[in-house]
Amino acid sequence: MNERLVAKAAELTAAGNEVSERTLFRLRTKWRDEGLWGLVDRRATRFSMAPGTGRVDERLVEAVLEVLTAQEDSSTGTRTRVIRQAEKLVAERHGEGTVPLPATA
């Protein structure tokens, strides 16, 4: 089996896909242990399993939804206004600085 892995690594490298023997050995082991799921890049699935709001505190999400709902019949507002009102609502309900806010970026 090791000879086959060495030959395959050389073949892939010659074709322009530089792959080490160690990488092929690791992939073969994952295939054996976990099947096809073992070959999936799990970085791509890490966030898809998280809720749509990511890691934002649920209390902030509730405040933003409440502010947006209250503005449904108002004139078109700005994102900055919604953020400012949601931060104010969270501070009133839970105290200043108790709910972590995401970066403004």
KELUMZA-50007 format. One line per 8 residues: number of its first residue (from 0); their letters; for each residue x, z, y of N, C-alpha, C, O. Coordinates in pm, whole numbers. Atoms other than C-alpha are relative to their C-alpha. Example, Ala and Ser with C-alpha at 12.3 -4.5 7.8 and 13.67 -1.06 7.14 Angstrom:
2
0	as	89/0/-119/1230/780/-450/90/0/120/194/66/118; -82/-6/-119/1367/714/-106/-77/73/109/-26/90/220
! end
This chain:
105
0	mnerlvak	83/0/-119/0/0/0/87/0/126/56/-68/224; -88/-4/-118/284/80/239/60/-137/29/73/-175/145; -53/134/-20/433/-266/183/-103/-90/66/-69/-172/151; 107/80/-59/97/-421/270/-18/35/148/-40/-53/231; 13/-42/-139/75/-214/590/116/-54/84/96/-97/197; -116/53/-71/428/-319/690/-18/-150/24/8/-199/134; 21/145/-13/344/-685/624/-109/-31/102/-94/-123/183; 111/23/-93/15/-663/817/43/30/144/7/-43/236
8	aaeltaag	-49/-32/-134/185/-493/1115/88/-113/52/78/-150/169; -87/111/-40/446/-772/1122/-84/-124/32/-56/-195/129; 87/116/-22/174/-1038/1094/-75/12/132/-80/-85/208; 74/-19/-125/-33/-891/1379/93/-8/121/56/-65/224; -96/4/-110/275/-845/1598/42/-144/29/54/-184/145; -37/140/-17/377/-1207/1539/-111/-80/65/-85/-178/135; 115/71/-58/27/-1317/1638/-29/44/144/-122/-7/207; 18/-42/-139/61/-1137/1973/-74/131/17/-94/175/130
16	nevsertl	66/-132/-7/-119/-810/1888/97/104/-54/101/131/-174; -103/-93/43/160/-556/1880/-65/127/-58/-128/204/14; 57/-114/71/56/-295/1621/109/59/-88/179/-14/-159; -102/-65/84/279/-40/1454/-56/29/-139/-177/33/-160; 40/-39/136/274/49/1086/-74/133/3/-170/153/-71; 63/-132/-12/181/403/1186/-145/-13/45/-232/57/-6; 137/21/-47/-126/280/1374/-89/-50/-112/-201/-2/-129; 79/52/112/-244/83/1073/-25/108/-105/-133/116/-163
24	frlrtkwr	17/-109/96/-185/383/847/-108/97/49/-193/141/-28; 99/-93/-58/-386/606/1084/-141/-60/-8/-236/10/-44; 131/65/6/-672/353/1104/-52/-7/-144/-171/13/-169; 40/6/141/-674/312/725/-51/137/-47/-150/146/-119; 41/-136/37/-696/690/682/-137/34/60/-222/92/-8; 130/-27/-63/-984/716/931/-111/-79/-68/-221/-27/-87; 99/82/71/-1167/430/755/-36/65/-133/-153/73/-170; 23/-64/130/-1123/606/420/-82/128/16/-173/154/-63
32	deglwglv	66/-130/-17/-1239/944/553/-138/-8/64/-228/67/26; 123/2/-78/-1518/843/792/-76/-132/-5/-184/-143/53; 66/131/3/-1606/482/718/14/-69/134/108/-44/209; -5/79/-122/-1680/246/1005/4/88/125/74/56/221; 3/-90/-116/-1753/535/1245/140/54/32/167/86/147; -136/-46/-24/-1391/644/1203/82/-95/85/181/-53/146; -74/99/-79/-1274/324/1373/-54/-15/142/5/-87/223; 61/11/-133/-1500/363/1678/80/83/101/118/196/73
40	drratrfs	-65/-69/-109/-1331/456/2005/-100/100/57/-194/61/125; 99/-102/-36/-1511/783/2071/-5/27/150/-100/91/197; 7/-17/-146/-1424/780/2441/-121/-73/55/-181/-29/153; 115/78/-46/-1696/519/2479/-132/70/-28/-231/44/39; 124/-67/37/-1955/744/2316/-14/139/62/-122/197/61; 2/-137/-52/-1862/1073/2484/-106/19/109/-180/116/105; 94/-16/-110/-2069/1016/2798/-139/-51/-35/-237/-7/25; 132/50/37/-2349/825/2631/-83/108/-70/-205/99/-75
48	mapgtgrv	72/-108/64/-2437/1144/2442/-41/109/100/-121/197/67; 33/-97/-104/-2457/1343/2766/-131/-42/66/-166/-159/63; 121/38/-72/-2780/1358/2964/34/-92/117/149/-100/158; -22/96/-107/-2823/1101/3239/58/59/127/110/-14/211; -55/-64/-120/-2717/1355/3500/142/47/-21/200/110/68; -139/-38/25/-2378/1412/3339/16/150/-7/-62/219/-72; -30/-143/6/-2230/1755/3394/-44/75/125/5/184/153; 51/-64/-121/-2418/1835/3715/-92/115/-39/-170/103/-133
56	derlveav	82/-117/28/-2582/2177/3721/-149/-37/6/-193/-105/98; 143/34/11/-2948/2151/3619/-79/49/122/-178/-14/160; 70/-51/-119/-3056/2361/3920/12/-97/117/-82/-111/196; -18/98/-106/-2912/2099/4155/-85/-124/-29/-143/-183/63; 81/116/37/-3084/1819/3963/-147/27/34/-215/-60/89; 139/-36/-32/-3418/2001/3996/-26/-5/150/-130/-54/194; 16/0/-145/-3364/2046/4370/-4/-143/55/-85/-173/143; -2/139/-46/-3280/1677/4421/-132/-68/-33/-187/-140/50
64	levltaqe	128/61/38/-3589/1570/4228/-114/51/86/-204/-25/122; 104/-57/-85/-3805/1806/4431/5/-60/141/-98/-93/198; -16/58/-134/-3664/1675/4760/-46/-145/-1/-116/-188/91; 42/140/8/-3715/1315/4649/-151/-13/-14/-212/-101/47; 145/3/18/-4071/1385/4537/-71/30/131/-173/-32/163; 61/-36/-128/-4151/1547/4872/10/-115/101/-70/-120/195; -19/108/-97/-4027/1235/5052/-66/-131/-43/-49/-233/24; 59/125/49/-4225/979/4851/-89/-68/104/-86/-190/116
72	dsstgtrt	92/58/-96/-4482/929/5127/58/-2/141/-11/-43/235; -65/-1/-131/-4235/969/5417/67/-135/26/70/-223/-60; -75/121/-31/-4041/702/5593/128/-2/-83/172/100/-135; -122/15/78/-3735/569/5422/109/89/59/140/80/177; -104/-91/-44/-3466/832/5442/138/-51/-39/154/-166/-80; -137/36/37/-3097/831/5378/46/88/-114/-9/196/-138; -58/-78/110/-2894/950/5085/59/130/52/47/235/-12; -61/-119/-59/-2711/1192/5312/-105/107/28/-81/225/5
80	rvirqaek	107/-97/-28/-3040/1352/5416/-48/66/-127/-70/187/-129; 45/-57/127/-3149/1399/5055/102/100/-52/66/209/-97; -105/-92/47/-2815/1555/4963/-1/128/82/6/237/27; -1/-118/-88/-2823/1786/5264/-120/91/-29/-104/213/-35; 119/-81/29/-3181/1899/5189/9/65/-137/-34/180/-154; -13/-57/135/-3106/1951/4819/99/115/2/73/219/-60; -98/-108/-11/-2797/2160/4900/-61/122/68/-36/235/27; 65/-110/-72/-3002/2369/5144/-100/70/-92/-107/193/-93
88	lvaerhge	99/-57/92/-3279/2420/4885/68/83/-109/20/191/-143; -73/-73/103/-3029/2527/4619/57/130/57/51/235/-8; -56/-119/-63/-2863/2770/4860/-109/104/26/-85/224/10; 109/-94/-24/-3201/2924/4951/-46/67/-128/-73/187/-130; 52/-53/126/-3308/2967/4589/102/82/-78/67/184/-138; -98/-62/90/-2984/3068/4422/117/66/72/204/124/8; -109/-60/-76/-2756/3185/4701/109/-103/29/134/-194/-50; -105/92/-44/-2480/3008/4887/119/6/-95/173/114/-121
96	gtvplpat	-120/9/83/-2199/2890/4659/-17/37/-146/81/34/-221; 17/-39/140/-2354/3002/4328/-18/-120/-92/16/-114/-210; 19/122/78/-2444/2651/4211/111/-97/37/123/-135/153; -108/91/-33/-2141/2422/4183/-54/-137/37/-140/-192/-31; 43/131/-49/-2186/2099/4378/106/-102/-37/225/-73/-33; -98/103/32/-2024/1773/4273/75/-43/126/30/-19/238; -79/49/-113/-1756/1618/4493/-80/-106/76/-161/-177/18; 73/97/-81/-1885/1406/4777/38/-143/-34/-41/-235/-12
104	a	-43/135/39/-1687/1108/4650/-89/-49/-113/-71/-161/-161
! end
